[in-house]
Amino acid sequence: MSKSKSPLAVKIVTLVGTMLLLLIPLMVVRGLIVERADYRSVVEEAIGQSTSGPQKLVGPLIAIPVTEVYSTLENNHEVSQKRTFIHFWLPESLMVEGNQNVEPRKVGIYEGQVWKTDINVKAEFDTSRLEALNRDNITLGKPFMVMAVGDTRGIGAVNPPSLDGTPLLVEPGTGIARESQGLHVQLPNLPFTQKKFNLDFSLVLSGTGNFSMVPLGRNSELVLNSNWPHPNFIGDFLPVTREVSPTGFQARWQSSWFANNLGERFAEADKFSSPELPSFSVSVATPADHYQLTDRATKYALLLIALTFTAFFVFETLTGRRMHPMQYLLVGLSLVMFYFLLLALSEHIGFTPAWVTASLVGALMNGVYLQAVLKSWRSSVLFTLALLVLDGVMWGLLRSEESSLLLGTGVLLIALCGVMFLTRNLDWYALGLPKAPKLPESDELRIWK
Protein backbone atom coordinates (compact mmCIF):
# COMPACT_ATOMS: atom_id res chain seq x y z
CA MET A 1 0.00 0.00 0.00
CA SER A 2 1.23 3.47 -0.80
CA LYS A 3 2.37 5.52 2.14
CA SER A 4 0.21 8.40 0.91
CA LYS A 5 -2.90 6.37 1.51
CA SER A 6 -4.48 6.41 4.94
CA PRO A 7 -5.48 2.98 6.35
CA LEU A 8 -8.49 4.64 7.95
CA ALA A 9 -9.62 6.11 4.63
CA VAL A 10 -9.14 2.76 2.88
CA LYS A 11 -11.16 1.03 5.61
CA ILE A 12 -14.02 3.51 5.33
CA VAL A 13 -14.10 3.28 1.52
CA THR A 14 -14.10 -0.52 1.76
CA LEU A 15 -17.03 -0.54 4.19
CA VAL A 16 -19.02 1.91 2.06
CA GLY A 17 -18.37 -0.30 -0.97
CA THR A 18 -19.54 -3.33 0.99
CA MET A 19 -22.78 -1.56 1.92
CA LEU A 20 -23.37 -0.57 -1.69
CA LEU A 21 -22.80 -4.18 -2.72
CA LEU A 22 -25.47 -5.26 -0.26
CA LEU A 23 -27.97 -3.04 -2.09
CA ILE A 24 -28.21 -5.73 -4.80
CA PRO A 25 -29.79 -8.44 -2.59
CA LEU A 26 -31.91 -5.77 -0.89
CA MET A 27 -33.34 -4.79 -4.30
CA VAL A 28 -34.13 -8.46 -4.90
CA VAL A 29 -36.02 -8.55 -1.58
CA ARG A 30 -38.06 -5.46 -2.46
CA GLY A 31 -38.86 -6.82 -5.91
CA LEU A 32 -40.09 -10.05 -4.34
CA ILE A 33 -42.29 -8.09 -1.92
CA VAL A 34 -43.89 -6.15 -4.79
CA GLU A 35 -44.48 -9.36 -6.75
CA ARG A 36 -46.18 -11.12 -3.82
CA ALA A 37 -48.28 -8.05 -2.98
CA ASP A 38 -49.42 -7.72 -6.61
CA TYR A 39 -50.50 -11.34 -6.63
CA ARG A 40 -52.46 -10.72 -3.42
CA SER A 41 -54.22 -7.81 -5.17
CA VAL A 42 -55.10 -10.10 -8.07
CA VAL A 43 -56.64 -12.55 -5.60
CA GLU A 44 -58.73 -9.75 -4.03
CA GLU A 45 -59.99 -8.72 -7.47
CA ALA A 46 -60.82 -12.36 -8.24
CA ILE A 47 -62.88 -12.55 -5.02
CA GLY A 48 -64.81 -9.45 -6.11
CA GLN A 49 -65.42 -10.91 -9.56
CA SER A 50 -66.69 -14.14 -8.02
CA THR A 51 -69.07 -12.39 -5.58
CA SER A 52 -69.89 -8.71 -6.14
CA GLY A 53 -67.93 -5.50 -6.32
CA PRO A 54 -68.25 -2.12 -4.58
CA GLN A 55 -71.84 -1.04 -3.93
CA LYS A 56 -73.37 2.40 -4.31
CA LEU A 57 -77.01 2.92 -3.35
CA VAL A 58 -79.00 5.51 -5.29
CA GLY A 59 -82.54 5.72 -4.04
CA PRO A 60 -85.23 5.30 -3.32
CA LEU A 61 -86.57 7.86 -5.74
CA ILE A 62 -89.78 7.87 -7.77
CA ALA A 63 -89.61 8.07 -11.55
CA ILE A 64 -92.71 9.45 -13.27
CA PRO A 65 -93.03 9.18 -17.07
CA VAL A 66 -94.33 12.52 -18.35
CA THR A 67 -95.89 13.40 -21.71
CA GLU A 68 -96.18 17.11 -22.33
CA VAL A 69 -98.06 18.72 -25.19
CA TYR A 70 -97.00 22.25 -26.12
CA SER A 71 -97.31 24.63 -29.05
CA THR A 72 -94.68 26.32 -31.19
CA LEU A 73 -94.86 28.81 -34.05
CA GLU A 74 -93.71 27.65 -37.48
CA ASN A 75 -94.27 29.94 -40.49
CA ASN A 76 -96.75 31.99 -38.43
CA HIS A 77 -98.75 28.88 -37.71
CA GLU A 78 -99.23 27.31 -34.33
CA VAL A 79 -97.97 23.72 -34.35
CA SER A 80 -98.64 21.25 -31.59
CA GLN A 81 -95.57 19.39 -30.29
CA LYS A 82 -95.18 16.54 -27.84
CA ARG A 83 -92.27 15.45 -25.74
CA THR A 84 -91.80 12.67 -23.23
CA PHE A 85 -89.39 12.57 -20.35
CA ILE A 86 -88.96 11.12 -16.86
CA HIS A 87 -89.46 13.32 -13.84
CA PHE A 88 -87.49 12.26 -10.78
CA TRP A 89 -89.27 12.81 -7.49
CA LEU A 90 -86.84 12.85 -4.58
CA PRO A 91 -87.79 12.07 -0.97
CA GLU A 92 -88.38 14.79 1.55
CA SER A 93 -86.51 12.79 4.16
CA LEU A 94 -84.40 9.65 3.81
CA MET A 95 -83.25 7.46 6.67
CA VAL A 96 -81.05 4.39 6.05
CA GLU A 97 -79.83 2.01 8.74
CA GLY A 98 -77.32 -0.74 7.99
CA ASN A 99 -75.78 -3.61 9.94
CA GLN A 100 -72.65 -4.82 8.17
CA ASN A 101 -70.94 -8.15 8.72
CA VAL A 102 -67.46 -8.57 7.19
CA GLU A 103 -66.16 -12.07 6.51
CA PRO A 104 -62.63 -13.01 5.35
CA ARG A 105 -62.30 -15.20 2.27
CA LYS A 106 -59.05 -17.07 1.54
CA VAL A 107 -57.53 -18.21 -1.74
CA GLY A 108 -54.43 -20.19 -0.80
CA ILE A 109 -52.44 -18.10 1.65
CA TYR A 110 -54.04 -14.84 0.47
CA GLU A 111 -57.08 -13.23 2.05
CA GLY A 112 -59.76 -10.77 1.01
CA GLN A 113 -62.88 -9.39 2.70
CA VAL A 114 -66.52 -9.81 1.66
CA TRP A 115 -69.22 -7.86 3.50
CA LYS A 116 -72.96 -8.37 3.83
CA THR A 117 -75.20 -5.52 4.99
CA ASP A 118 -78.79 -5.64 6.21
CA ILE A 119 -80.30 -2.34 5.06
CA ASN A 120 -83.50 -0.71 6.30
CA VAL A 121 -84.82 2.24 4.28
CA LYS A 122 -87.44 4.79 5.29
CA ALA A 123 -88.37 7.53 2.85
CA GLU A 124 -91.03 10.22 3.05
CA PHE A 125 -92.36 11.95 -0.07
CA ASP A 126 -94.24 15.26 -0.25
CA THR A 127 -96.82 15.46 -3.06
CA SER A 128 -96.65 19.25 -3.07
CA ARG A 129 -93.40 18.86 -5.02
CA LEU A 130 -95.49 17.64 -8.00
CA GLU A 131 -97.69 20.71 -8.36
CA ALA A 132 -95.79 21.73 -11.50
CA LEU A 133 -96.95 18.49 -13.17
CA ASN A 134 -100.62 18.96 -12.34
CA ARG A 135 -101.52 20.73 -15.60
CA ASP A 136 -103.98 20.05 -18.42
CA ASN A 137 -101.29 19.70 -21.09
CA ILE A 138 -99.38 17.07 -19.09
CA THR A 139 -100.21 13.38 -18.92
CA LEU A 140 -98.53 11.28 -16.26
CA GLY A 141 -97.59 7.65 -16.81
CA LYS A 142 -97.37 4.88 -14.26
CA PRO A 143 -94.91 5.96 -11.54
CA PHE A 144 -92.35 3.51 -10.21
CA MET A 145 -89.84 3.54 -7.38
CA VAL A 146 -86.18 3.13 -8.34
CA MET A 147 -83.31 1.78 -6.27
CA ALA A 148 -79.98 1.61 -8.16
CA VAL A 149 -76.98 -0.34 -6.86
CA GLY A 150 -73.40 -0.79 -7.99
CA ASP A 151 -73.57 -4.55 -8.64
CA THR A 152 -76.88 -6.46 -8.77
CA ARG A 153 -75.10 -9.73 -7.93
CA GLY A 154 -74.91 -8.48 -4.36
CA ILE A 155 -78.70 -8.09 -3.94
CA GLY A 156 -79.95 -10.76 -1.57
CA ALA A 157 -83.29 -11.04 0.15
CA VAL A 158 -85.62 -8.08 -0.47
CA ASN A 159 -88.46 -7.34 1.90
CA PRO A 160 -91.19 -5.88 -0.39
CA PRO A 161 -91.75 -2.20 0.25
CA SER A 162 -95.05 -0.97 1.50
CA LEU A 163 -96.88 2.21 0.57
CA ASP A 164 -98.61 3.40 3.71
CA GLY A 165 -98.95 -0.22 4.80
CA THR A 166 -99.84 -1.72 1.40
CA PRO A 167 -97.22 -4.24 0.14
CA LEU A 168 -95.90 -3.74 -3.40
CA LEU A 169 -94.25 -5.99 -5.99
CA VAL A 170 -90.49 -5.76 -6.55
CA GLU A 171 -89.13 -6.17 -10.11
CA PRO A 172 -85.49 -6.60 -11.23
CA GLY A 173 -83.74 -3.74 -12.99
CA THR A 174 -84.24 -0.03 -12.42
CA GLY A 175 -86.65 0.46 -15.32
CA ILE A 176 -84.32 3.18 -16.64
CA ALA A 177 -82.14 2.31 -19.60
CA ARG A 178 -79.08 4.22 -18.39
CA GLU A 179 -79.19 2.63 -14.92
CA SER A 180 -79.81 -1.10 -15.33
CA GLN A 181 -78.23 -2.23 -12.03
CA GLY A 182 -80.85 -2.27 -9.32
CA LEU A 183 -84.55 -2.89 -8.76
CA HIS A 184 -87.85 -1.05 -9.22
CA VAL A 185 -91.38 -1.19 -7.86
CA GLN A 186 -94.50 -0.23 -9.79
CA LEU A 187 -96.61 2.21 -7.79
CA PRO A 188 -100.35 2.93 -8.00
CA ASN A 189 -101.51 6.29 -9.32
CA LEU A 190 -100.54 8.86 -6.75
CA PRO A 191 -103.36 11.17 -5.68
CA PHE A 192 -102.38 14.82 -5.48
CA THR A 193 -104.85 15.26 -2.64
CA GLN A 194 -102.67 13.20 -0.28
CA LYS A 195 -100.06 15.50 1.16
CA LYS A 196 -97.40 12.97 2.19
CA PHE A 197 -96.78 9.24 2.04
CA ASN A 198 -94.04 6.89 3.23
CA LEU A 199 -92.07 4.06 1.62
CA ASP A 200 -90.46 1.50 3.92
CA PHE A 201 -88.52 -1.56 2.84
CA SER A 202 -85.37 -3.58 3.58
CA LEU A 203 -82.87 -5.63 1.64
CA VAL A 204 -79.64 -7.56 2.07
CA LEU A 205 -76.73 -6.26 0.03
CA SER A 206 -73.30 -7.92 -0.33
CA GLY A 207 -70.13 -6.56 -1.84
CA THR A 208 -66.41 -5.98 -1.58
CA GLY A 209 -64.48 -2.77 -1.01
CA ASN A 210 -66.64 0.35 -0.72
CA PHE A 211 -70.18 0.78 0.53
CA SER A 212 -71.74 4.10 -0.52
CA MET A 213 -75.11 5.83 -0.34
CA VAL A 214 -76.23 8.91 -2.26
CA PRO A 215 -78.08 11.34 0.08
CA LEU A 216 -81.07 11.99 -2.20
CA GLY A 217 -83.41 13.28 0.51
CA ARG A 218 -83.89 16.92 1.30
CA ASN A 219 -82.60 15.69 4.64
CA SER A 220 -80.67 12.42 4.56
CA GLU A 221 -79.13 10.27 7.27
CA LEU A 222 -77.13 7.02 7.21
CA VAL A 223 -76.31 4.97 10.31
CA LEU A 224 -73.97 2.03 9.78
CA ASN A 225 -72.82 -0.58 12.31
CA SER A 226 -70.06 -3.01 11.36
CA ASN A 227 -67.89 -5.70 12.92
CA TRP A 228 -64.83 -4.51 10.93
CA PRO A 229 -62.34 -2.58 13.10
CA HIS A 230 -60.43 -0.96 10.21
CA PRO A 231 -62.83 1.36 8.33
CA ASN A 232 -61.63 3.91 5.80
CA PHE A 233 -64.05 6.83 5.63
CA ILE A 234 -63.86 8.20 2.10
CA GLY A 235 -66.23 9.88 -0.33
CA ASP A 236 -67.67 13.38 -0.38
CA PHE A 237 -68.87 13.55 3.24
CA LEU A 238 -67.20 12.47 6.45
CA PRO A 239 -69.42 10.97 9.15
CA VAL A 240 -70.84 13.38 11.71
CA THR A 241 -70.03 10.93 14.49
CA ARG A 242 -68.00 7.75 14.46
CA GLU A 243 -66.78 5.27 17.02
CA VAL A 244 -64.12 2.70 16.16
CA SER A 245 -63.18 -0.12 18.52
CA PRO A 246 -61.37 -3.48 18.22
CA THR A 247 -64.76 -5.14 17.70
CA GLY A 248 -65.98 -2.87 14.88
CA PHE A 249 -67.27 0.63 14.21
CA GLN A 250 -70.42 2.73 14.22
CA ALA A 251 -70.78 5.83 12.07
CA ARG A 252 -73.54 8.31 11.26
CA TRP A 253 -73.71 10.63 8.25
CA GLN A 254 -76.05 13.57 7.66
CA SER A 255 -76.53 15.87 4.68
CA SER A 256 -79.14 18.08 3.02
CA TRP A 257 -79.75 19.77 -0.33
CA PHE A 258 -78.06 22.85 1.07
CA ALA A 259 -74.80 20.87 1.16
CA ASN A 260 -75.09 18.54 -1.83
CA ASN A 261 -77.40 20.47 -4.21
CA LEU A 262 -78.98 17.19 -5.39
CA GLY A 263 -82.46 18.69 -5.58
CA GLU A 264 -81.37 21.12 -8.28
CA ARG A 265 -79.35 18.47 -10.12
CA PHE A 266 -82.43 16.26 -10.49
CA ALA A 267 -84.93 19.07 -11.15
CA GLU A 268 -84.35 19.29 -14.90
CA ALA A 269 -82.76 15.89 -15.49
CA ASP A 270 -84.46 12.95 -17.17
CA LYS A 271 -81.52 10.62 -16.48
CA PHE A 272 -78.73 10.30 -13.93
CA SER A 273 -75.34 8.67 -13.62
CA SER A 274 -74.55 6.99 -10.30
CA PRO A 275 -70.72 7.41 -10.37
CA GLU A 276 -71.06 11.19 -10.68
CA LEU A 277 -73.32 11.65 -7.64
CA PRO A 278 -71.85 12.61 -4.23
CA SER A 279 -72.21 9.99 -1.54
CA PHE A 280 -71.58 8.82 2.01
CA SER A 281 -68.86 6.19 1.71
CA VAL A 282 -66.88 3.79 3.82
CA SER A 283 -64.35 1.22 2.67
CA VAL A 284 -63.56 -2.11 4.25
CA ALA A 285 -59.88 -1.24 4.37
CA THR A 286 -57.12 -3.76 4.92
CA PRO A 287 -54.83 -2.51 7.72
CA ALA A 288 -51.10 -2.19 7.16
CA ASP A 289 -50.53 -5.82 6.16
CA HIS A 290 -47.33 -7.85 6.26
CA TYR A 291 -46.33 -6.86 2.71
CA GLN A 292 -46.60 -3.15 3.48
CA LEU A 293 -44.80 -3.56 6.80
CA THR A 294 -42.03 -5.71 5.28
CA ASP A 295 -41.56 -3.18 2.49
CA ARG A 296 -41.29 -0.40 5.07
CA ALA A 297 -38.81 -2.50 7.03
CA THR A 298 -36.50 -2.80 4.01
CA LYS A 299 -36.33 1.00 3.87
CA TYR A 300 -34.51 0.84 7.22
CA ALA A 301 -32.20 -1.95 6.05
CA LEU A 302 -29.29 0.36 5.23
CA LEU A 303 -29.68 2.03 8.63
CA LEU A 304 -29.54 -1.39 10.32
CA ILE A 305 -26.47 -2.43 8.31
CA ALA A 306 -24.73 0.92 8.82
CA LEU A 307 -25.23 0.83 12.60
CA THR A 308 -23.97 -2.76 12.76
CA PHE A 309 -20.90 -1.97 10.67
CA THR A 310 -20.24 1.12 12.79
CA ALA A 311 -20.36 -0.98 15.95
CA PHE A 312 -17.87 -3.46 14.49
CA PHE A 313 -15.62 -0.64 13.32
CA VAL A 314 -15.58 1.01 16.75
CA PHE A 315 -14.97 -2.35 18.40
CA GLU A 316 -11.96 -3.26 16.26
CA THR A 317 -10.64 0.29 16.63
CA LEU A 318 -10.80 0.15 20.42
CA THR A 319 -9.51 -3.40 20.83
CA GLY A 320 -6.95 -3.48 18.02
CA ARG A 321 -8.52 -6.61 16.51
CA ARG A 322 -9.00 -6.44 12.77
CA MET A 323 -11.93 -7.83 10.77
CA HIS A 324 -11.62 -8.65 7.09
CA PRO A 325 -14.04 -6.89 4.68
CA MET A 326 -15.35 -10.35 3.72
CA GLN A 327 -16.43 -10.84 7.35
CA TYR A 328 -18.29 -7.53 7.20
CA LEU A 329 -19.95 -8.73 3.97
CA LEU A 330 -21.03 -12.02 5.54
CA VAL A 331 -22.58 -10.23 8.52
CA GLY A 332 -24.35 -7.87 6.12
CA LEU A 333 -25.70 -10.80 4.11
CA SER A 334 -27.06 -12.34 7.30
CA LEU A 335 -28.94 -9.08 7.91
CA VAL A 336 -30.33 -9.23 4.37
CA MET A 337 -31.43 -12.82 4.95
CA PHE A 338 -33.41 -11.46 7.90
CA TYR A 339 -35.77 -9.77 5.43
CA PHE A 340 -36.16 -12.88 3.27
CA LEU A 341 -37.05 -14.88 6.37
CA LEU A 342 -39.40 -12.12 7.57
CA LEU A 343 -41.29 -12.10 4.25
CA ALA A 344 -41.58 -15.89 4.08
CA LEU A 345 -42.78 -16.31 7.67
CA SER A 346 -45.17 -13.33 7.70
CA GLU A 347 -47.29 -14.92 4.95
CA HIS A 348 -48.09 -17.80 7.31
CA ILE A 349 -47.84 -16.66 10.94
CA GLY A 350 -48.33 -12.87 10.76
CA PHE A 351 -45.90 -9.98 10.84
CA THR A 352 -45.14 -9.67 14.56
CA PRO A 353 -44.41 -13.39 15.20
CA ALA A 354 -42.38 -13.45 11.97
CA TRP A 355 -40.36 -10.41 13.11
CA VAL A 356 -39.60 -12.01 16.49
CA THR A 357 -38.59 -15.31 14.90
CA ALA A 358 -36.42 -13.70 12.23
CA SER A 359 -34.75 -11.48 14.85
CA LEU A 360 -33.90 -14.46 17.07
CA VAL A 361 -32.59 -16.53 14.15
CA GLY A 362 -30.48 -13.64 12.83
CA ALA A 363 -29.10 -12.74 16.26
CA LEU A 364 -28.23 -16.39 17.04
CA MET A 365 -26.52 -16.87 13.68
CA ASN A 366 -24.47 -13.69 14.07
CA GLY A 367 -23.67 -14.47 17.71
CA VAL A 368 -22.17 -17.88 16.89
CA TYR A 369 -20.24 -16.47 13.93
CA LEU A 370 -18.89 -13.50 15.88
CA GLN A 371 -17.70 -15.74 18.69
CA ALA A 372 -15.55 -17.59 16.17
CA VAL A 373 -14.28 -14.32 14.69
CA LEU A 374 -13.72 -12.31 17.88
CA LYS A 375 -12.66 -15.27 20.05
CA SER A 376 -14.74 -13.88 22.90
CA TRP A 377 -18.11 -15.08 24.16
CA ARG A 378 -18.54 -11.85 26.09
CA SER A 379 -18.18 -9.68 22.97
CA SER A 380 -20.37 -12.08 21.02
CA VAL A 381 -23.18 -11.96 23.58
CA LEU A 382 -22.99 -8.17 23.76
CA PHE A 383 -23.30 -7.86 19.98
CA THR A 384 -26.15 -10.36 19.94
CA LEU A 385 -28.06 -8.40 22.56
CA ALA A 386 -27.34 -5.16 20.70
CA LEU A 387 -28.78 -6.65 17.48
CA LEU A 388 -31.92 -7.76 19.34
CA VAL A 389 -32.34 -4.28 20.84
CA LEU A 390 -31.86 -2.73 17.41
CA ASP A 391 -34.47 -5.07 15.92
CA GLY A 392 -36.85 -4.08 18.71
CA VAL A 393 -36.31 -0.40 17.96
CA MET A 394 -36.93 -1.03 14.25
CA TRP A 395 -40.15 -2.85 15.08
CA GLY A 396 -41.28 0.17 17.09
CA LEU A 397 -40.50 2.44 14.13
CA LEU A 398 -42.66 0.32 11.84
CA ARG A 399 -45.60 0.26 14.24
CA SER A 400 -45.51 4.00 14.87
CA GLU A 401 -46.58 5.46 11.52
CA GLU A 402 -47.23 8.98 12.78
CA SER A 403 -43.90 9.42 14.62
CA SER A 404 -41.62 7.07 12.66
CA LEU A 405 -39.50 9.95 11.32
CA LEU A 406 -39.06 11.41 14.80
CA LEU A 407 -38.13 8.03 16.28
CA GLY A 408 -35.77 7.24 13.40
CA THR A 409 -33.99 10.55 13.85
CA GLY A 410 -33.72 9.84 17.57
CA VAL A 411 -32.12 6.45 16.89
CA LEU A 412 -29.53 8.06 14.61
CA LEU A 413 -28.72 10.74 17.19
CA ILE A 414 -28.32 8.17 19.96
CA ALA A 415 -26.09 6.01 17.76
CA LEU A 416 -23.95 9.02 16.80
CA CYS A 417 -23.63 10.09 20.43
CA GLY A 418 -22.61 6.54 21.36
CA VAL A 419 -19.88 6.48 18.71
CA MET A 420 -18.63 9.91 19.79
CA PHE A 421 -18.53 8.80 23.43
CA LEU A 422 -16.64 5.58 22.71
CA THR A 423 -14.07 7.33 20.53
CA ARG A 424 -13.66 10.47 22.63
CA ASN A 425 -10.13 9.46 23.78
CA LEU A 426 -9.13 7.59 20.64
CA ASP A 427 -5.82 8.45 19.00
CA TRP A 428 -7.00 8.70 15.40
CA TYR A 429 -3.44 9.33 14.19
CA ALA A 430 -2.54 5.86 15.38
CA LEU A 431 -4.91 4.56 12.70
CA GLY A 432 -2.77 6.00 9.93
CA LEU A 433 -4.00 9.57 9.55
CA PRO A 434 -1.16 11.93 8.65
CA LYS A 435 -0.33 14.37 11.35
CA ALA A 436 -0.44 18.07 10.60
CA PRO A 437 3.03 19.58 10.08
CA LYS A 438 4.43 21.47 13.01
CA LEU A 439 4.67 25.15 12.21
CA PRO A 440 7.62 27.24 13.52
CA GLU A 441 6.70 29.59 16.27
CA SER A 442 6.87 33.25 15.35
CA ASP A 443 8.60 35.85 17.50
CA GLU A 444 5.26 37.40 18.40
CA LEU A 445 3.98 34.02 19.61
CA ARG A 446 7.09 33.43 21.74
CA ILE A 447 6.74 36.95 23.23
CA TRP A 448 3.06 36.22 23.94
CA LYS A 449 3.94 32.96 25.70
CORDAFEN-V178538 format. One record per residue. N is the residue number from 0. RES is the residue in one small letter. PHI is phi in whole degrees, -180 to 180 (NA if undefined). D_LAST is the distance of its C-alpha to the last C-alpha in Angstrom with 2 decimals. Layout:
# CORDAFEN-V178538
N RES PHI D_LAST
N RES PHI D_LAST
This chain:
# CORDAFEN-V178538
0 m NA 41.98
1 s -68 39.74
2 k -66 36.20
3 s -74 35.09
4 k -93 36.59
5 s -86 34.73
6 p -58 36.90
7 l -65 35.66
8 a -65 36.72
9 v -63 40.04
10 k -64 40.63
11 i -65 40.06
12 v -62 42.31
13 t -63 44.93
14 l -67 44.99
15 v -63 45.27
16 g -63 48.11
17 t -65 49.78
18 m -65 49.70
19 l -64 51.19
20 l -65 53.87
21 l -71 54.77
22 l -64 55.56
23 i -64 58.83
24 p -66 60.42
25 l -66 59.10
26 m -65 60.94
27 v -64 64.04
28 v -62 63.75
29 r -66 63.51
30 g -63 66.43
31 l -67 68.49
32 i -63 67.71
33 v -61 68.90
34 e -63 72.02
35 r -69 72.98
36 a -67 72.32
37 d -63 74.47
38 y -67 77.27
39 r -62 77.05
40 s -64 77.44
41 v -62 80.50
42 v -65 81.98
43 e -63 81.45
44 e -65 83.22
45 a -65 86.02
46 i -64 86.49
47 g -65 86.81
48 q -70 89.32
49 s -84 91.34
50 t -115 91.46
51 s -157 90.56
52 g -91 87.57
53 p -60 85.78
54 q -118 88.18
55 k -133 88.38
56 l -84 91.10
57 v -127 92.70
58 g 139 95.42
59 p -80 97.77
60 l -136 99.05
61 i -107 102.63
62 a -101 103.73
63 i -120 106.83
64 p -67 108.62
65 v -124 109.62
66 t -118 112.24
67 e -116 112.17
68 v -106 114.88
69 y -143 113.97
70 s -116 115.40
71 t -134 114.05
72 l -98 115.53
73 e -134 116.43
74 n 56 118.47
75 n 61 119.38
76 h -121 120.76
77 e -82 119.50
78 v -116 118.65
79 s -84 118.08
80 q -122 114.98
81 k -138 113.84
82 r -137 110.49
83 t -122 109.42
84 f -158 106.05
85 i -111 104.49
86 h -98 103.31
87 f -95 100.59
88 w -106 100.97
89 l -92 97.78
90 p -71 97.79
91 e -73 97.14
92 s -139 95.14
93 l -137 93.94
94 m -127 92.82
95 v -125 91.79
96 e -120 90.90
97 g -133 89.74
98 n -117 89.11
99 q -104 87.18
100 n -122 87.09
101 v -102 84.65
102 e -123 85.50
103 p -78 83.41
104 r -125 85.18
105 k -110 83.99
106 v -127 84.55
107 g 70 83.27
108 i -93 79.78
109 y -100 79.26
110 e -135 80.11
111 g -132 81.11
112 q -117 82.39
113 v -122 85.86
114 w -114 86.67
115 k -131 90.00
116 t -124 90.40
117 d -87 93.35
118 i -115 93.64
119 n -114 95.69
120 v -120 96.33
121 k -129 97.78
122 a -131 98.44
123 e -119 100.25
124 f -115 101.87
125 d -111 103.08
126 t -69 106.23
127 s -65 105.52
128 r -72 103.05
129 l -102 106.10
130 e -59 107.88
131 a -67 107.04
132 l -93 109.08
133 n -89 112.14
134 r -131 113.92
135 d -69 117.30
136 n -88 115.92
137 i -119 113.73
138 t -116 114.98
139 l -98 112.83
140 g -87 112.94
141 k -74 112.47
142 p -73 109.03
143 f -147 106.90
144 m -85 103.70
145 v -119 100.85
146 m -134 98.01
147 a -94 95.77
148 v -131 93.36
149 g -77 90.86
150 d -148 92.71
151 t -67 96.29
152 r -63 95.92
153 g -87 94.01
154 i -75 96.92
155 g -102 98.45
156 a -67 100.99
157 v -120 101.93
158 n -84 103.57
159 p -53 106.02
160 p -69 105.08
161 s -125 107.41
162 l -107 108.36
163 d 53 108.96
164 g 95 110.11
165 t -95 112.09
166 p -68 110.77
167 l -123 110.28
168 l -96 110.28
169 v -94 107.03
170 e -120 107.12
171 p -72 104.53
172 g 82 102.62
173 t -85 101.58
174 g 81 104.62
175 i -119 102.32
176 a -59 101.99
177 r -70 98.29
178 e -117 97.37
179 s -91 99.29
180 q -87 97.03
181 g 153 98.27
182 l -146 101.50
183 h -145 103.93
184 v -134 106.67
185 q -70 109.78
186 l -110 110.35
187 p -69 113.64
188 n -59 114.27
189 l -92 112.02
190 p -74 113.89
191 f -76 112.27
192 t -76 113.80
193 q -81 111.50
194 k -70 108.27
195 k -139 105.93
196 f -149 106.15
197 n -118 103.85
198 l -122 103.12
199 d -126 101.86
200 f -161 101.30
201 s -143 99.00
202 l -154 98.00
203 v -108 95.84
204 l -127 93.30
205 s -112 91.19
206 g -177 88.35
207 t -133 84.91
208 g 77 81.68
209 n -85 82.12
210 f -121 84.63
211 s -133 85.13
212 m -141 87.54
213 v -84 88.25
214 p -79 88.61
215 l -73 91.89
216 g -68 93.02
217 r -55 92.55
218 n -131 90.72
219 s -124 89.60
220 e -146 88.07
221 l -129 87.10
222 v -121 86.37
223 l -128 85.32
224 n -113 84.83
225 s -143 83.52
226 n -93 82.56
227 w -92 79.70
228 p -87 76.25
229 h -128 74.39
230 p -78 75.88
231 n -125 74.43
232 f -83 75.55
233 i -124 75.94
234 g 91 78.32
235 d -91 78.69
236 f -135 78.63
237 l -83 76.49
238 p -64 78.36
239 v -68 78.56
240 t -134 77.99
241 r -154 77.06
242 e -141 76.44
243 v -114 75.09
244 s -136 75.17
245 p -62 75.16
246 t -99 78.97
247 g 147 79.31
248 f -146 79.05
249 q -134 81.09
250 a -140 80.65
251 r -135 82.58
252 w -111 82.66
253 q -142 84.26
254 s -160 84.91
255 s -145 87.40
256 w -66 88.63
257 f -66 86.21
258 a -93 83.36
259 n -108 84.93
260 n 60 87.56
261 l -71 89.95
262 g -60 92.99
263 e -72 92.59
264 r -67 91.82
265 f -94 95.12
266 a -63 97.21
267 e -109 98.13
268 a -92 97.49
269 d -114 100.27
270 k -160 97.89
271 f -146 94.44
272 s -123 91.77
273 s -58 90.17
274 p -61 86.76
275 e -88 86.16
276 l -88 86.81
277 p -67 83.99
278 s -153 84.07
279 f -83 82.75
280 s -142 81.19
281 v -145 79.65
282 s -113 78.75
283 v -77 79.03
284 a -83 75.48
285 t -85 74.22
286 p -64 70.96
287 a -52 67.89
288 d -84 69.66
289 h -68 68.35
290 y -70 68.12
291 q -64 65.97
292 l -68 63.77
293 t -67 63.44
294 d -64 62.56
295 r -65 59.87
296 a -65 58.60
297 t -66 58.18
298 k -69 55.85
299 y -97 53.40
300 a -64 53.95
301 l -63 50.85
302 l -63 48.77
303 l -62 50.37
304 i -67 49.79
305 a -64 46.19
306 l -66 45.33
307 t -65 47.15
308 f -62 45.42
309 t -63 42.01
310 a -63 42.86
311 f -64 43.90
312 f -64 40.79
313 v -65 38.49
314 f -63 40.71
315 e -71 40.66
316 t -72 36.91
317 l -77 36.35
318 t -96 39.07
319 g 85 38.80
320 r -80 42.49
321 r -110 43.44
322 m -111 46.24
323 h -74 48.16
324 p -55 48.51
325 m -64 52.25
326 q -69 51.67
327 y -60 49.75
328 l -63 52.73
329 l -66 55.26
330 v -64 53.51
331 g -63 53.39
332 l -66 57.09
333 s -65 57.89
334 l -69 56.25
335 v -67 58.39
336 m -61 61.46
337 f -56 60.71
338 y -74 61.75
339 f -61 64.90
340 l -66 65.89
341 l -62 65.11
342 l -64 67.35
343 a -66 70.18
344 l -74 70.25
345 s -65 69.84
346 e -70 73.12
347 h -116 74.98
348 i -119 73.22
349 g 94 71.10
350 f -71 67.44
351 t -64 65.96
352 p -61 67.79
353 a -66 66.99
354 w -64 63.26
355 v -63 63.26
356 t -65 65.24
357 a -64 63.14
358 s -65 59.91
359 l -66 61.28
360 v -64 62.58
361 g -64 59.34
362 a -66 57.18
363 l -65 59.54
364 m -63 59.62
365 n -70 55.84
366 g -63 55.45
367 v -65 57.83
368 y -67 56.27
369 l -69 52.69
370 q -64 53.75
371 a -71 55.01
372 v -80 51.84
373 l -88 49.22
374 k 58 51.31
375 s -153 50.50
376 w -67 52.87
377 r -62 50.13
378 s -65 48.12
379 s -64 51.40
380 v -65 52.52
381 l -61 49.19
382 f -67 49.41
383 t -64 53.06
384 l -64 52.38
385 a -63 49.56
386 l -64 52.03
387 l -65 54.63
388 v -64 52.22
389 l -64 51.23
390 d -63 54.93
391 g -65 55.54
392 v -65 52.84
393 m -63 54.37
394 w -62 57.78
395 g -64 56.51
396 l -63 55.14
397 l -68 58.55
398 r -80 60.45
399 s -105 58.32
400 e -68 59.24
401 e -74 57.96
402 s -121 54.46
403 s -65 53.99
404 l -65 51.21
405 l -64 49.32
406 l -67 49.80
407 g -62 48.89
408 t -64 45.62
409 g -63 44.93
410 v -62 45.61
411 l -62 43.16
412 l -65 40.41
413 i -63 41.09
414 a -63 41.13
415 l -66 37.82
416 c -64 36.21
417 g -63 37.71
418 v -64 36.30
419 m -64 32.79
420 f -69 33.07
421 l -68 34.38
422 t -105 31.75
423 r -66 28.72
424 n -108 27.45
425 l -79 28.98
426 d -86 27.22
427 w -66 28.53
428 y -69 27.30
429 a -69 29.71
430 l -87 32.46
431 g 114 31.94
432 l -74 29.51
433 p -68 27.55
434 k -78 23.86
435 a -70 21.65
436 p -64 20.58
437 k -83 17.12
438 l -85 15.61
439 p -68 13.95
440 e -75 10.38
441 s -82 10.76
442 d -62 9.87
443 e -62 8.65
444 l -67 6.18
445 r -66 5.08
446 i -63 5.47
447 w -63 3.81
448 k -65 0.00
